[in-house]
Amino acid sequence: MGLERLVRPMLAGFPVGWFAPTYKYLTEVWQTFVRTLRPVTSRVNSTERRIELITGGVAEFWTLDDPDAGRSRKYKRVVVDEAAKAKNLEAAWNGAIRATLTDFKGDADFYSTPKGRNFFWKSFVRGQDENEPEWACWQLPTTSNPYIDPAEVEAARKQLPDRIFRQEYLAEFLDDAGGVFRNVEPSVDKGRTANDPPRPGDSYVVGVDLARVEDFTVIAAIDGNGRQAYHERFNQISWSRQIEAIKSVAARYPGAVVVDSTGVGDPVCEALRRSGVKVVPYHFSNASKEAAVDRLALLLEQDRLRLMDVPAQTNELLAYEYELTPSRNVRMSAPEGMHDDCVMALALAAWGLGRYASVAETPEQAEAREAAEAEARAQAQAEWMSPFNDELFG
C-alpha cells in the first residue's frame, strides 16, 4: 500500500519520502522500491537511499533514529512505516517532517500495529476528532487481509496471550501501565451519542471546565444515578456566549453547576451566580485536582458511572496518566500535546455526586458505600503507586 501511495506522485514528477524506525525496517522496503521502479528509474543512490525516476519524481528513505530526518526537504507525500515503534516520531514530525509537506501541500500516511498510547495513538485519536478535519484514521484486524488464512489467525489466538493477540491481530490500543482510569471502555454505553432529555424530578450535577482559545470548554451533566446525560465541547467563542451556554444547560438539567473557578473562572462563576445559577466554584490546585480525579477514577473503577459514547472524552480518559517528576513526585496529567478538558469536566461533575445530586439510598446504604469507597480508594492508590514505590525504594 505504501508503495502504491508513493509511486503515483513520483510518476507525476513529485518528490516523496519514506520513514521507518530503524534500518532494519527500511532494508526490505528499499529493495522492493528499487526492484519495482527499475523500468522507470534514471538513477539509484544506495548510499543516500535515493531513487530518481525519468519523470523527475524522487523517493528518499530515512530512519527515525535521528529526529531531524527529512529536515529541509520538500515532499508531496510521506509514509511513516511501523509508526508506533519509532521512539522519536513526535519530535521528528513536529520538528522536521510536517514542514516538508508545506511547499506542495502534501499529505502523510502513518502505518503501524498499535503499541501503547504513544504519538501513533495520538495521531489515531486526531483522526476520530471532528475538530481535526485534516486527520482521518482506519483500524482493521488481520482477518481483513484476504491474503492471510483465517485459520492461521485462529491458531494464533489459541496460542498467544489475550493481550498480545488483541494488539497484534485485532489492532487494539491497550492501556499503558501508567493509566489513571480503569474500566473506562466497559463504562461507555456504545452508540449512545445523543444527550438525554431531562427527566422530571431528577437532579443533576453539571461539571464545567473552562477555556477560551487553545483548550476546550467542556460541559458534562451526570444524574444522581451516575448516568451521563449531557456532553458539549467547544472553543474559540466569547465568554458571554460561554456563560449563556452554561446557563442553558443548567436550566435544562436542574441541580448544581460545579465550575472551574481557577483564573478567569472566578468572574465567570460570579456572572453565573448573579443570573440565578446554583454555582459551586471549584478552584484547581495540585491537591484539589488530584481529589477530583481520584473521585472520578473511583466511580469508574466501581462501575458506578455510565458514560456517553464520545470519542474525544473516552480517549482523554484512556490517555490520562501518572508521571514521575524529576523531583520524584507523582503527577497526573494528559500526555504532552493532548487535552484533558473532558476529563476535568467529568471529574467536577463526579465530585458533586452525592453532595449536590440526590441519590436513592438508605442511610445504611450510604454508610456502607462510604466505607467501601474509602477501602477502594486506599487499594487503588496503593496499586497506582506500586510501580513508583518500586522505582523509588526498590
ChimeraX attribute file (.defattr): number of C-alpha atoms within 10 A of each C-alpha:
attribute: neighborCount
match mode: 1-to-1
recipient: residues
	/A:1	8
	/A:2	15
	/A:3	14
	/A:4	8
	/A:5	15
	/A:6	24
	/A:7	22
	/A:8	14
	/A:9	18
	/A:10	22
	/A:11	17
	/A:12	12
	/A:13	17
	/A:14	21
	/A:15	25
	/A:16	29
	/A:17	23
	/A:18	23
	/A:19	25
	/A:20	24
	/A:21	22
	/A:22	17
	/A:23	16
	/A:24	10
	/A:25	14
	/A:26	18
	/A:27	13
	/A:28	10
	/A:29	18
	/A:30	19
	/A:31	11
	/A:32	11
	/A:33	15
	/A:34	16
	/A:35	11
	/A:36	12
	/A:37	16
	/A:38	13
	/A:39	10
	/A:40	12
	/A:41	18
	/A:42	15
	/A:43	13
	/A:44	16
	/A:45	10
	/A:46	11
	/A:47	6
	/A:48	10
	/A:49	15
	/A:50	17
	/A:51	24
	/A:52	20
	/A:53	22
	/A:54	14
	/A:55	14
	/A:56	14
	/A:57	21
	/A:58	25
	/A:59	24
	/A:60	20
	/A:61	22
	/A:62	21
	/A:63	21
	/A:64	23
	/A:65	16
	/A:66	15
	/A:67	20
	/A:68	18
	/A:69	20
	/A:70	25
	/A:71	15
	/A:72	11
	/A:73	16
	/A:74	21
	/A:75	27
	/A:76	21
	/A:77	25
	/A:78	26
	/A:79	22
	/A:80	25
	/A:81	22
	/A:82	19
	/A:83	26
	/A:84	21
	/A:85	20
	/A:86	23
	/A:87	17
	/A:88	17
	/A:89	25
	/A:90	19
	/A:91	15
	/A:92	20
	/A:93	20
	/A:94	12
	/A:95	16
	/A:96	18
	/A:97	27
	/A:98	18
	/A:99	18
	/A:100	24
	/A:101	19
	/A:102	13
	/A:103	11
	/A:104	13
	/A:105	12
	/A:106	16
	/A:107	17
	/A:108	19
	/A:109	17
	/A:110	17
	/A:111	17
	/A:112	16
	/A:113	22
	/A:114	24
	/A:115	21
	/A:116	18
	/A:117	20
	/A:118	21
	/A:119	22
	/A:120	24
	/A:121	19
	/A:122	17
	/A:123	15
	/A:124	20
	/A:125	20
	/A:126	21
	/A:127	17
	/A:128	18
	/A:129	17
	/A:130	12
	/A:131	12
	/A:132	11
	/A:133	10
	/A:134	10
	/A:135	17
	/A:136	15
	/A:137	13
	/A:138	8
	/A:139	11
	/A:140	12
	/A:141	15
	/A:142	17
	/A:143	16
	/A:144	10
	/A:145	10
	/A:146	8
	/A:147	8
	/A:148	11
	/A:149	11
	/A:150	14
	/A:151	10
	/A:152	10
	/A:153	17
	/A:154	13
	/A:155	10
	/A:156	16
	/A:157	15
	/A:158	10
	/A:159	10
	/A:160	12
	/A:161	10
	/A:162	11
	/A:163	10
	/A:164	16
	/A:165	18
	/A:166	17
	/A:167	17
	/A:168	18
	/A:169	18
	/A:170	18
	/A:171	18
	/A:172	19
	/A:173	18
	/A:174	15
	/A:175	16
	/A:176	15
	/A:177	11
	/A:178	17
	/A:179	19
	/A:180	24
	/A:181	23
	/A:182	19
	/A:183	15
	/A:184	18
	/A:185	15
	/A:186	13
	/A:187	21
	/A:188	18
	/A:189	15
	/A:190	12
	/A:191	9
	/A:192	13
	/A:193	15
	/A:194	12
	/A:195	13
	/A:196	15
	/A:197	10
	/A:198	16
	/A:199	13
	/A:200	8
	/A:201	6
	/A:202	15
	/A:203	20
	/A:204	29
	/A:205	32
	/A:206	35
	/A:207	30
	/A:208	30
	/A:209	28
	/A:210	25
	/A:211	20
	/A:212	15
	/A:213	11
	/A:214	9
	/A:215	17
	/A:216	20
	/A:217	21
	/A:218	24
	/A:219	29
	/A:220	28
	/A:221	31
	/A:222	26
	/A:223	27
	/A:224	21
	/A:225	18
	/A:226	23
	/A:227	18
	/A:228	26
	/A:229	24
	/A:230	21
	/A:231	25
	/A:232	17
	/A:233	18
	/A:234	16
	/A:235	15
	/A:236	13
	/A:237	13
	/A:238	10
	/A:239	16
	/A:240	10
	/A:241	10
	/A:242	19
	/A:243	15
	/A:244	13
	/A:245	13
	/A:246	20
	/A:247	19
	/A:248	12
	/A:249	18
	/A:250	23
	/A:251	12
	/A:252	12
	/A:253	25
	/A:254	22
	/A:255	23
	/A:256	23
	/A:257	31
	/A:258	28
	/A:259	26
	/A:260	24
	/A:261	20
	/A:262	17
	/A:263	11
	/A:264	13
	/A:265	20
	/A:266	15
	/A:267	13
	/A:268	22
	/A:269	24
	/A:270	14
	/A:271	15
	/A:272	19
	/A:273	16
	/A:274	11
	/A:275	12
	/A:276	11
	/A:277	20
	/A:278	17
	/A:279	20
	/A:280	19
	/A:281	20
	/A:282	22
	/A:283	15
	/A:284	16
	/A:285	10
	/A:286	10
	/A:287	8
	/A:288	12
	/A:289	18
	/A:290	16
	/A:291	16
	/A:292	23
	/A:293	22
	/A:294	20
	/A:295	20
	/A:296	23
	/A:297	22
	/A:298	23
	/A:299	24
	/A:300	22
	/A:301	18
	/A:302	14
	/A:303	15
	/A:304	14
	/A:305	22
	/A:306	20
	/A:307	26
	/A:308	24
	/A:309	19
	/A:310	20
	/A:311	16
	/A:312	20
	/A:313	22
	/A:314	18
	/A:315	24
	/A:316	21
	/A:317	23
	/A:318	22
	/A:319	27
	/A:320	22
	/A:321	19
	/A:322	20
	/A:323	18
	/A:324	14
	/A:325	9
	/A:326	7
	/A:327	6
	/A:328	11
	/A:329	9
	/A:330	13
	/A:331	12
	/A:332	17
	/A:333	19
	/A:334	20
	/A:335	18
	/A:336	8
	/A:337	8
	/A:338	16
	/A:339	20
	/A:340	21
	/A:341	23
	/A:342	26
	/A:343	26
	/A:344	26
	/A:345	28
	/A:346	29
	/A:347	26
	/A:348	31
	/A:349	30
	/A:350	33
	/A:351	22
	/A:352	24
	/A:353	22
	/A:354	15
	/A:355	12
	/A:356	19
	/A:357	23
	/A:358	16
	/A:359	16
	/A:360	11
	/A:361	10
	/A:362	9
	/A:363	9
	/A:364	9
	/A:365	11
	/A:366	14
	/A:367	12
	/A:368	12
	/A:369	13
	/A:370	12
	/A:371	12
	/A:372	13
	/A:373	16
	/A:374	13
	/A:375	12
	/A:376	16
	/A:377	18
	/A:378	12
	/A:379	12
	/A:380	18
	/A:381	14
	/A:382	12
	/A:383	12
	/A:384	18
	/A:385	15
	/A:386	12
	/A:387	14
	/A:388	18
	/A:389	12
	/A:390	9
	/A:391	11
	/A:392	10
	/A:393	7
	/A:394	7
